[in-house]
Amino acid sequence: MAKRIDIVQNYLKEKNIDALLLKSKTMKKWMSTMTGSGCKILITQSKGYLILDGRYLTEAKETEFDLEIVLIILIQQAVTI
């Protein structure tokens, strides 16, 4: 469960910043959210998002209630040269 979202959102509003993308493990730990390399946290002035790949989807559904989950689906395509 993500914590400190209110603190970040208040800061964004105070400084008139649209959004903040958290990628570092340290910042994700500070937010008390998932820390895997495939997880990113996007916080806007009004919402919070957990952006992740499929490896983390089950855990996110079970633990993250404060952030909207956004699943990234990567499509690999072979190219002939």
Secondary structure, DSSP 8 states (H G I E B T S, - for coil): ----HHHHHHHHHHHT--EEEE-SHHHHHHTTS---TTEEEEEESS-EEEEEEGGGHHHHHHH--SSEEEEE---------
